[in-house]
């Protein structure tokens, strides 16, 4: 969700400015010398902004109660005229005119704390041009003394206030941009600070941001810094005496240039997590804390605007018990509000060994224990691998079964009506499909093979002639037609019947697209940048194809109702333009023009499911060349949020969804083609 926030919103703070118990936002506008206040409605939306004058180039902003009237006030650093502005709040969402105080040259970082134990809040500012921090001691009426300065490193930039040596006095941590150091200033009496303690994080770090929390649950405060120049975060665990361990590096990605950090428990596991906006890649990254000072692999959110993000803030704006993330951007007049739902769902990755070149994956209950099992094709040894599930997300040792030459796609169904799951596999170089009948105990009979077209690539199943027996449809990459094999209900099939498609049919899926209770077929045509729709007559035959445009090189197709209108829609991965196409169905066998959404690099497969249990279907793709999965959260109206990406294995070749540990939440499985896992 995006909101207008004035010219060039730069930095964000959050608080309840009108005492209605609902969170509001204040943002600095550097190019028109104002702050904008957006009052929240409590449902995730906001009133139009109200602007208040500040000094020249307002940079950082902090909110606090400076005059002890229980109403929040605002303080802003004005970078170009070397001042801070204090705007006292009336408690109704309105603020008084600014009062300014002189700082050192180029004030940037800003924080508050009670440095002299008088129960009145004081202000600390980093003066980048003077290599100092300045402390303004507060009076009870919301006014302040002139600053007292303390030396730091070269060009102090960001700062934070906490007690780093457990003496019950607030200390200050400062990032020094030009000499790549961190300064710790310990308070010793009446607001005075001891000489700084410095340490050096990453080489060439160009430190931009700092945040403080206890990341390893030892009751000692730790530090995380954004290393803009070295494209990572540095976590330094504290010893409780004002000194810190060497930093642990969390990569934010090549040329990401992390800029601003926020801290919260995003996945409600009781451990502190980190969010950071990346100016170089125009993204938001999250790192999920384990509670021992280490972090899970990041999730990455694409931002809504093609502008570098500058600042990040947190708050529960829709009263759902989850923190939303607010992002401000350079060179645009908008804020983004990211509504986060259980972003930790896919942080824990478990790897199982396969044979080389695992390709496709499917689920079924092969031993009738009501727990999902996995079947996987592997091209190198021409077999399928079975992993029987324990129902807790773990699996027994694998079993293998021989199939044809170069197996690709796999699907699961009951082909002989014995209430036991069977398997069908497309054999790419044999021009056949293999059927393996299940015994219901996790083992399978030797394969039976049936002829298909040239280079059969993808298989799907359905009852196309309404005889209560499952049939098979095959997309043939080299034949420009699909093959239909009607089932006899005993595990054998009739000879193929072929139906024309367009060039290089990679993928096939099945659904009732015109609500006539007869199954239809949709095919992805790789070379013609289209999908073909073949409406079924219910007797095993089909109408001529109707084509719809997609993106470049459509390679996989999935079917689901993504706008909750009881009509099936189609989602397609477009390999060569790194996107998915969504085609909404009208329920009569026709579809709206595609809407496209960005994914990671080279999306190969797509699946549809409700990944966050909000009753709205989401989309997930595997991205072959950047080793990630993209999750696009659905709004339930046919539209989707920007992708979030999760690290998976090396060159993922397929993606499938299922509840593998019986917790009521969908899990993701992906075979790693180059990783053998």
C-alpha positions in Angstrom: 0.0 0.0 0.0 1.4 3.4 -1.0 0.6 6.8 0.5 1.6 10.3 -0.6 4.1 11.8 1.9 5.3 15.1 0.4 8.4 15.8 -1.7 11.3 13.4 -1.2 10.3 11.6 2.1 13.6 10.7 3.8 13.2 9.4 7.3 10.3 8.0 9.3 9.1 7.9 12.9 6.0 6.3 14.4 3.8 7.2 17.3 0.3 8.0 18.5 0.0 11.8 17.9 -3.7 12.2 18.6 -4.1 9.9 21.6 -6.6 7.6 19.9 -4.4 4.5 20.6 -3.8 4.1 16.8 -0.4 4.5 15.3 0.5 7.5 13.1 3.5 8.3 10.9 5.8 11.3 10.6 8.2 11.6 7.7 10.8 14.2 6.9 10.6 15.9 3.4 14.2 17.0 2.6 13.4 19.0 -0.6 10.6 21.2 0.7 11.9 21.6 4.3 8.9 20.1 6.1 7.7 17.1 8.0 4.5 15.3 7.0 2.2 13.8 9.6 -0.1 11.0 8.5 -2.8 10.0 11.1 -3.7 6.3 11.1 -7.2 4.9 11.0 -6.2 1.7 12.7 -7.0 -0.5 9.6 -3.7 0.0 7.9 -4.8 3.1 6.0 -4.0 6.8 6.8 -5.5 10.3 6.4 -3.9 12.7 4.0 -0.7 14.2 5.2 -0.4 17.5 7.1 2.9 19.4 6.6 4.8 21.4 9.2 7.8 23.7 8.5 11.3 22.7 9.6 14.8 23.9 8.9 16.7 23.3 5.7 17.0 19.7 4.5 15.3 17.9 7.4 17.0 14.6 7.8 16.3 12.3 10.8 13.2 12.5 12.9 12.4 11.1 16.4 9.2 11.4 18.5 9.1 11.6 22.3 7.4 13.6 25.1 9.8 16.4 25.8 7.6 18.5 28.1 6.0 15.7 30.2 2.4 16.5 29.1 1.7 12.9 27.8 1.5 14.2 24.3 4.2 13.2 21.7 6.5 15.8 20.3 8.8 15.8 17.3 12.5 16.6 16.9 14.2 16.8 13.5 17.8 17.3 12.4 18.2 20.0 9.7 21.3 19.0 7.8 22.0 22.1 5.7 21.5 24.9 8.3 23.1 23.0 11.2 20.1 23.0 13.6 17.5 20.8 15.1 13.8 21.7 15.1 11.5 20.8 18.1 7.7 20.7 17.4 5.6 20.3 20.5 2.5 18.2 20.1 -1.0 19.2 21.3 -2.2 15.6 21.6 -4.8 16.0 18.9 -2.5 15.3 15.9 -1.6 19.0 15.6 1.8 20.5 16.4 3.2 23.9 17.4 5.6 25.8 15.2 9.2 24.7 15.4 11.7 26.0 17.8 15.3 25.6 16.6 18.6 24.9 18.3 22.1 25.2 16.8 24.1 22.0 16.3 27.5 21.4 14.8 28.1 21.1 11.0 25.9 18.6 9.1 23.7 17.1 11.8 22.5 13.7 10.8 22.0 11.1 13.5 19.4 11.7 16.2 18.3 10.0 19.4 16.9 10.8 22.8 17.6 9.7 26.4 17.8 11.0 29.9 21.5 11.6 30.3 21.5 13.5 33.6 18.8 11.5 35.5 16.4 14.4 36.0 13.4 12.6 34.5 13.5 14.9 31.5 14.4 13.7 28.0 17.5 15.0 26.4 18.6 15.0 22.7 21.8 13.7 21.1 22.9 14.6 17.6 25.8 13.5 15.4 27.6 16.4 13.8 29.1 14.9 10.6 31.1 17.9 9.6 32.7 18.4 13.0 33.3 14.8 13.9 31.4 15.2 17.2 28.1 14.4 18.9 26.2 17.1 20.6 24.0 16.6 23.7 21.1 19.0 24.5 19.8 18.7 28.0 16.1 19.1 28.4 14.1 21.4 30.6 10.6 20.4 31.8 8.9 22.8 29.4 10.2 21.2 26.2 13.1 23.6 25.7 16.8 22.7 25.8 20.3 23.9 26.7 22.9 24.6 24.1 24.7 21.5 22.9 27.8 20.0 24.7 30.0 18.2 22.2 32.1 15.0 22.4 34.6 13.8 19.9 33.9 10.8 17.6 35.4 9.3 14.5 35.3 10.7 11.0 31.9 11.9 9.9 29.6 10.4 12.6 26.4 9.4 10.8 23.9 7.3 12.8 23.6 6.8 16.5 21.5 5.0 19.1 21.2 5.2 22.9 21.3 2.2 25.3 23.1 1.0 28.4 26.0 -1.1 27.1 27.9 -1.5 30.4 25.0 -2.3 32.8 25.5 0.7 35.1 21.9 1.9 34.7 23.1 5.0 32.7 22.4 5.6 29.0 25.4 5.2 26.7 25.7 6.2 23.0 26.8 4.2 19.9 27.8 6.1 16.8 28.6 4.9 13.3 31.4 6.9 11.6 30.9 6.9 7.9 34.3 8.1 6.6 36.7 6.0 8.7 34.5 2.9 8.9 34.4 2.7 12.7 31.9 2.5 15.5 32.3 4.7 18.6 30.9 3.8 22.0 30.6 6.7 24.5 29.8 5.6 28.1 28.1 8.0 30.4 29.7 8.6 33.8 28.0 11.5 35.6 25.4 14.2 35.1 25.2 13.9 31.4 28.9 13.9 30.7 30.4 11.2 28.5 33.7 9.2 28.8 36.2 9.1 26.0 35.0 7.0 23.1 35.8 3.3 22.6 36.1 2.5 18.9 36.1 -0.7 16.9 36.3 -1.3 13.2 33.7 -3.5 11.4 34.0 -4.5 7.7 36.7 -3.0 5.5 35.2 -0.2 3.4 31.9 -0.5 5.3 30.7 3.1 5.0 28.4 2.6 8.0 24.9 4.0 7.5 22.7 2.8 10.3 22.8 1.2 13.7 20.3 -0.5 15.9 20.5 -2.1 19.4 18.9 -5.2 20.9 19.7 -8.4 22.8 20.2 -10.9 20.0 21.5 -13.9 22.0 19.3 -13.7 25.1 22.1 -13.1 27.6 20.6 -9.8 28.9 23.5 -7.9 27.4 22.9 -5.4 24.6 24.2 -6.1 21.2 24.7 -3.9 18.1 23.8 -4.4 14.4 25.1 -1.9 11.8 24.4 -1.4 8.1 27.6 -1.7 6.1 26.7 0.3 3.0 30.0 -0.1 1.3 30.5 -3.8 1.9 26.9 -4.9 1.2 26.2 -6.6 4.5 25.1 -6.2 8.1 27.4 -6.6 11.0 26.2 -8.0 14.3 28.5 -7.4 17.3 27.5 -9.2 20.5 28.1 -7.2 23.7 30.2 -8.2 26.7 28.2 -5.9 29.1 31.2 -3.7 29.8 30.9 -1.4 26.8 33.0 -3.6 24.5 31.9 -6.1 21.8 32.9 -9.2 20.0 34.1 -9.1 16.4 31.2 -8.6 14.1 29.3 -11.5 12.5 28.5 -10.7 8.8 25.0 -11.1 7.3 25.2 -10.6 3.5 22.4 -8.5 1.9 23.5 -9.3 -1.6 25.8 -8.0 -4.3 25.5 -4.2 -4.8 22.6 -4.1 -2.3 24.0 -1.1 -0.2 22.0 -1.6 3.0 20.8 1.8 4.3 18.4 1.7 7.2 17.7 -1.0 9.9 14.7 -1.8 12.1 14.3 -4.4 14.8 11.3 -6.6 15.8 10.0 -10.1 16.3 8.5 -10.6 12.8 7.6 -14.3 13.0 6.3 -14.3 16.6 8.8 -16.9 17.9 10.0 -14.7 20.8 13.4 -14.0 19.1 14.6 -10.6 17.8 14.7 -10.3 14.0 16.2 -7.6 11.7 14.7 -5.7 8.7 16.9 -3.6 6.4 16.2 -1.5 3.3 18.7 -1.9 0.5 19.3 1.2 -1.6 21.2 -0.5 -4.4 18.8 -3.3 -5.1 15.6 -1.4 -4.2 14.5 -4.1 -1.8 13.7 -4.9 1.8 15.5 -7.8 3.5 14.6 -9.6 6.7 16.9 -11.8 8.9 15.1 -14.1 11.4 16.9 -14.4 14.8 17.5 -17.8 16.4 18.0 -16.3 19.8 21.6 -17.3 20.1 23.1 -14.4 18.1 22.8 -16.1 14.7 20.2 -15.6 12.1 18.3 -17.6 9.4 18.7 -16.9 5.7 17.0 -13.7 4.6 13.7 -13.1 2.9 13.8 -10.3 0.3 10.8 -8.1 -0.6 10.7 -6.1 -3.8 9.7 -2.5 -3.2 6.8 -0.8 -5.1 8.7 2.0 -6.7 11.7 2.1 -9.0 13.5 4.4 -6.6 16.1 3.7 -4.0 14.6 3.1 -0.5 16.0 5.3 2.2 14.4 4.6 5.6 12.4 1.9 7.4 10.0 2.0 10.3 7.8 -0.4 12.2 4.3 -0.4 13.7 1.1 -2.3 14.0 -1.1 -0.1 11.8 -4.1 -2.4 11.4 -4.3 -3.8 14.9 -3.7 -7.4 13.9 -0.9 -8.1 16.3 1.7 -8.1 13.5 4.2 -5.3 12.7 3.9 -3.6 9.4 7.0 -2.1 7.8 7.0 1.4 6.4 9.6 2.4 3.7 10.4 5.9 2.4 12.1 6.4 -1.0 14.5 8.8 -2.6 13.2 10.9 -5.5 9.5 10.0 -5.1 6.7 11.4 -2.9 5.4 8.1 -1.5 5.6 5.8 1.4 5.2 2.0 1.2 3.4 0.0 4.0 4.3 -3.7 3.9 1.7 -5.8 5.6 3.7 -8.8 7.0 2.1 -12.2 7.7 4.3 -14.8 9.4 7.4 -14.1 7.2 9.3 -16.9 9.0 7.1 -19.6 7.4 9.8 -20.8 5.0 13.0 -19.9 6.9 13.9 -23.4 8.0 15.3 -25.5 5.2 15.9 -29.2 5.4 17.9 -31.0 2.7 17.7 -34.6 1.6 20.1 -36.3 -0.8 18.9 -37.4 -4.2 20.7 -38.8 -7.3 22.2 -36.2 -9.7 19.9 -34.0 -11.7 16.6 -34.2 -9.7 13.9 -32.6 -11.9 10.3 -32.8 -10.9 8.5 -33.5 -7.6 5.0 -34.5 -6.5 3.2 -35.6 -3.3 1.0 -38.6 -2.4 0.3 -40.9 0.5 2.0 -44.1 -0.8 1.7 -46.2 2.4 -1.8 -45.2 3.6 -0.6 -43.7 6.9 -2.4 -40.3 6.2 1.1 -38.7 6.0 2.4 -37.0 2.8 5.2 -38.7 1.0 7.4 -37.4 -1.9 8.2 -38.8 -5.3 11.0 -37.2 -7.3 12.3 -37.8 -10.8 16.1 -37.9 -11.4 17.5 -37.9 -15.0 20.9 -39.2 -14.3 20.0 -42.8 -13.3 16.6 -42.9 -15.0 14.6 -43.6 -11.8 12.2 -42.1 -9.4 13.0 -41.7 -5.7 10.3 -42.2 -3.0 10.7 -40.6 0.4 8.1 -41.8 2.9 7.0 -39.0 5.4 6.9 -39.3 9.1 4.3 -36.5 9.4 6.6 -34.1 11.2 8.4 -32.7 8.2 11.1 -35.4 8.1 11.4 -38.4 5.8 12.7 -42.0 5.8 15.6 -43.1 3.7 14.9 -43.0 0.0 13.7 -45.9 -2.2 14.3 -45.9 -6.0 12.4 -47.4 -8.9 13.5 -47.7 -12.5 11.6 -45.8 -15.2 12.3 -44.8 -18.8 15.1 -42.8 -20.4 15.5 -39.2 -19.1 12.4 -39.0 -16.8 11.0 -35.5 -16.4 7.5 -34.9 -15.0 5.7 -36.9 -12.4 2.1 -37.1 -11.2 0.2 -39.2 -8.6 -3.2 -40.8 -8.9 -5.1 -44.1 -8.5 -5.1 -45.6 -12.0 -6.5 -49.1 -11.1 -9.2 -48.0 -8.6 -7.7 -50.0 -5.7 -7.6 -46.9 -3.3 -3.8 -47.0 -3.5 -1.7 -44.2 -5.0 0.1 -44.9 -8.3 2.7 -42.9 -10.2 3.0 -41.7 -13.8 6.3 -40.3 -15.3 7.1 -38.8 -18.7 10.3 -40.3 -20.2 11.7 -37.5 -22.4 14.1 -39.5 -24.6 12.0 -42.7 -24.8 8.8 -40.9 -26.0 6.9 -42.9 -23.4 5.2 -42.5 -20.1 5.8 -45.0 -17.2 3.1 -46.1 -14.9 4.1 -47.6 -11.5 1.2 -49.2 -9.6 1.3 -48.8 -5.8 0.9 -51.6 -3.3 -0.3 -49.3 -0.6 2.7 -50.0 1.7 5.1 -47.6 0.1 6.4 -49.9 -2.5 5.5 -50.1 -6.2 5.3 -52.7 -9.1 7.6 -52.6 -12.0 6.8 -49.9 -14.5 4.5 -50.3 -17.5 5.2 -48.1 -20.4 2.9 -46.4 -22.9 3.7 -44.5 -26.1 3.4 -40.7 -26.1 4.5 -38.0 -28.5 8.0 -36.8 -29.4 9.9 -35.6 -26.3 7.1 -35.9 -23.7 7.9 -33.3 -21.1 4.9 -32.8 -18.7 2.1 -35.1 -17.5 -1.2 -34.3 -15.8 -4.2 -36.5 -14.9 -8.0 -36.3 -14.9 -11.1 -38.1 -15.8 -11.7 -36.7 -19.3 -14.5 -39.0 -20.4 -16.5 -39.2 -17.2 -16.1 -43.0 -16.7 -14.7 -42.6 -13.1 -11.3 -43.9 -14.4 -8.3 -41.6 -14.4 -6.7 -40.7 -17.7 -3.3 -39.1 -18.6 -2.5 -36.1 -20.7 1.0 -35.4 -21.9 2.6 -32.2 -23.2 5.1 -33.2 -26.0 7.9 -30.7 -26.4 8.9 -31.9 -29.8 5.5 -32.7 -31.4 3.4 -29.5 -31.1 0.6 -31.6 -29.8 -0.7 -33.1 -26.6 -1.3 -36.8 -26.1 -4.4 -38.1 -24.4 -4.3 -41.7 -22.9 -7.7 -42.8 -21.7 -7.6 -45.2 -18.7 -9.2 -48.6 -18.5 -9.4 -48.4 -14.7 -7.0 -51.4 -14.3 -3.7 -49.6 -14.6 -3.5 -49.9 -18.4 -4.4 -47.2 -21.0 -5.6 -46.9 -24.6 -3.3 -45.7 -27.3 -2.7 -42.0 -27.4 -5.0 -39.6 -29.2 -3.4 -36.3 -30.2 -4.6 -32.7 -30.2 -2.8 -29.8 -31.8 -1.2 -27.0 -29.8 1.3 -24.3 -30.7 5.1 -24.6 -30.8 7.0 -26.5 -28.1 4.4 -27.4 -25.5 6.3 -27.5 -22.2 3.6 -27.8 -19.6 0.0 -29.0 -19.2 -2.7 -28.5 -16.5 -6.3 -29.5 -16.0 -9.5 -27.8 -14.8 -13.1 -27.0 -15.6 -12.8 -23.5 -17.2 -16.4 -23.1 -18.4 -18.2 -24.6 -15.5 -19.9 -27.5 -17.5 -18.5 -30.2 -15.1 -16.3 -31.4 -17.9 -12.5 -31.2 -17.6 -10.6 -28.9 -19.9 -6.8 -28.6 -20.7 -4.4 -25.7 -20.7 -1.0 -25.9 -22.3 2.1 -23.5 -22.1 3.6 -23.0 -25.6 7.2 -22.0 -25.1 8.1 -20.7 -28.6 4.9 -18.9 -29.4 4.6 -17.0 -26.0 1.1 -18.2 -25.5 -1.1 -20.7 -23.7 -3.5 -23.0 -25.5 -6.9 -23.8 -24.0 -8.7 -26.9 -25.1 -12.3 -27.3 -23.9 -13.5 -30.8 -23.1 -16.7 -32.4 -24.4 -16.8 -34.9 -21.5 -16.3 -37.9 -23.8 -12.5 -37.9 -24.0 -12.4 -35.5 -27.0 -11.7 -31.8 -27.1 -12.5 -28.6 -29.1 -9.7 -26.9 -31.1 -7.3 -24.9 -29.2 -7.9 -21.2 -28.3 -4.7 -19.2 -27.6 -4.0 -16.4 -25.1 -0.8 -14.3 -25.0 1.7 -14.6 -22.1 5.1 -13.3 -21.4 8.3 -14.5 -23.1 9.0 -18.3 -23.1 6.1 -19.6 -21.0 7.3 -22.8 -19.4 4.9 -23.8 -16.7 1.1 -23.4 -16.1 -0.9 -23.8 -12.9 -4.7 -23.5 -12.3 -6.6 -22.0 -9.3 -9.2 -19.5 -8.2 -7.1 -16.5 -7.3 -9.9 -13.9 -7.1 -12.4 -16.0 -5.1 -15.2 -15.8 -7.7 -15.6 -19.6 -8.0 -14.1 -19.4 -11.5 -10.8 -21.0 -12.4 -7.9 -18.7 -13.3 -4.5 -19.5 -14.9 -1.0 -18.6 -13.8 2.0 -19.0 -16.1 5.8 -18.7 -15.5 7.6 -16.7 -18.2 11.2 -18.0 -18.2 12.9 -15.3 -20.2 11.4 -12.2 -18.8 11.5 -13.3 -15.2 7.8 -12.9 -14.5 4.5 -14.7 -14.0 1.3 -14.0 -16.0 -2.1 -14.1 -14.3 -5.1 -14.7 -16.6 -8.4 -14.3 -14.7 -11.2 -16.6 -15.9 -14.7 -15.5 -16.8 -16.2 -18.9 -16.1 -17.3 -19.5 -19.7 -14.0 -20.8 -21.0 -12.6 -17.4 -21.9 -10.0 -15.3 -20.0 -9.0 -11.7 -19.4 -5.7 -10.4 -20.8 -2.7 -11.3 -18.7 -1.4 -9.2 -15.7 2.3 -9.8 -15.1 4.3 -9.8 -11.8 8.1 -9.9 -11.4 9.8 -13.0 -10.0 13.4 -14.0 -9.5 15.8 -15.0 -12.3 14.5 -17.7 -14.6 11.3 -18.9 -13.0 10.7 -22.5 -14.2 7.7 -23.8 -12.2 4.7 -22.3 -10.4 2.3 -23.5 -7.7 -0.8 -21.9 -6.2 -1.8 -22.2 -2.5 -2.7 -20.3 0.6 0.7 -19.9 2.2 -0.3 -17.5 5.0 -3.7 -19.0 6.0 -5.6 -15.9 5.1 -8.0 -17.8 2.7 -6.5 -16.0 -0.2 -4.4 -18.0 -2.8 -0.8 -17.0 -3.2 1.8 -17.8 -5.9 5.2 -19.4 -5.5 7.9 -19.9 -8.2 11.3 -21.5 -8.2 14.0 -19.2 -9.7 16.5 -21.5 -11.4 19.4 -19.0 -11.8 19.4 -17.2 -8.5 18.6 -20.2 -6.3 15.5 -18.7 -4.7 11.8 -19.2 -4.4 9.5 -16.2 -5.0 6.3 -15.9 -3.0 3.6 -13.4 -4.2 1.0 -12.9 -1.5 -2.5 -12.8 -2.9 -5.0 -10.1 -2.1 -8.0 -12.4 -2.9 -9.1 -10.2 -5.8 -6.8 -11.5 -8.5 -4.0 -9.1 -7.6 -0.8 -9.9 -5.8 1.8 -8.2 -3.7 5.4 -7.8 -4.9 7.5 -10.9 -4.5 9.3 -12.0 -1.4 12.3 -14.3 -2.1 13.6 -17.2 -0.1 17.0 -18.9 -0.5 16.7 -22.5 -1.6 19.2 -25.0 -3.1 21.4 -24.8 -6.1 19.5 -24.4 -9.5 16.0 -25.4 -8.2 14.2 -27.3 -11.0 10.6 -27.6 -9.6 8.4 -26.4 -6.8 5.5 -28.1 -5.0 3.3 -27.3 -2.0 2.0 -29.6 0.7 1.5 -29.8 4.5 4.4 -32.1 5.3 4.4 -31.8 9.1 0.6 -31.7 9.8 0.6 -28.2 11.3 -2.1 -26.8 9.0 0.4 -24.8 7.0 1.7 -25.4 3.5 5.3 -26.2 3.1 7.5 -25.9 0.0 9.6 -28.6 -1.6 12.1 -28.0 -4.4 14.6 -30.4 -6.1 18.0 -28.8 -6.6 19.2 -29.8 -10.1 22.9 -29.1 -9.6 22.9 -29.9 -5.9 21.7 -33.5 -6.0 19.3 -32.7 -3.2 
